[in-house]
Amino acid sequence: MIYYLFLIHDVDGDGFLDGHELRAAFTDFGEDDATQYLSLEEVTEMVDHVLAEDDLDGDGLISWSEYLESQNYHNK
């Protein structure tokens, strides 16, 4: 299940989640307008936080292994 969640947000299929894909994941509320829930500033802060915390090699992308390690860490 967790791999599926990674794959559906890896829109370009390169095996990584970039800032644009993270932003889309944080603002995908179906047909609702995301701005009624989160401001652009809040979403940008969320993306920056994820990249700062989970992008272990500093390449600006979240790989599957980084994603999995993050999920394991946060689910402790």
N, C-alpha and C positions, 0 to 999 in steps of 0.2 A: 504494500500500500504506500509506504513512504517513498519508494522509488517512483511510483506513478505520480505522486505529487510533484516530485522534482521534474519529471519528464513533461508534465502538462504546462509547467512554467518555463521550460527551456524551449521557447518559441522557435528559435532558429536552428535547434537541433544540434548545436555544437558541443553539447555535453557540459556546458557551463551556464550559470545564471549571472547575467550582467546587470548593471544598474537599471536599465530599461525594463528588463524582465522582472526584476524585483519590484520596481514601481508598479508594473502591471499586476503583479500578484497581490500587492497590498491594496490595490484600488479596484479589484474585480468584484463588483457587487451586483453582477448580473445586469439587469436593465436599469437599476438605480444609478443616479449620478453620484459618483464617488465624492464629489466636493461637498455633498451634504453630510458626509461622515468625517472626512479628513481634509485639511487644507494642504496645498502643495508644499508648504513649509514643513508640515508634520510628516508627509510622505518622504520628502527629501531627507529629513532627520532620521527616519526609520531606515531608509536605504543606506545612508552613511553609517549608521550604527551597525547594521548587519555586515557591511563590508569591513568596517574596522574590527569587528569582533570575530567574524567567521572566515574572512579571506586570509588564511594562514600564510600563504606564500606571497601576498601583496601584489598579485597581478591584476587586481580590480575585478576578478571573477570568482564566483563560488563554484568549485568543482563538486562532483558527486561525493568524493571522499570528504571534502570540507563540510558539505551539507550534512552528511551522515554523522560526522563527528560533532557538529553543532547540535543536531537533534538528540544524539545520545547524551551530550553534556546538559542540555536544557531539560531533559526528561528524567534527570537523576532525582 
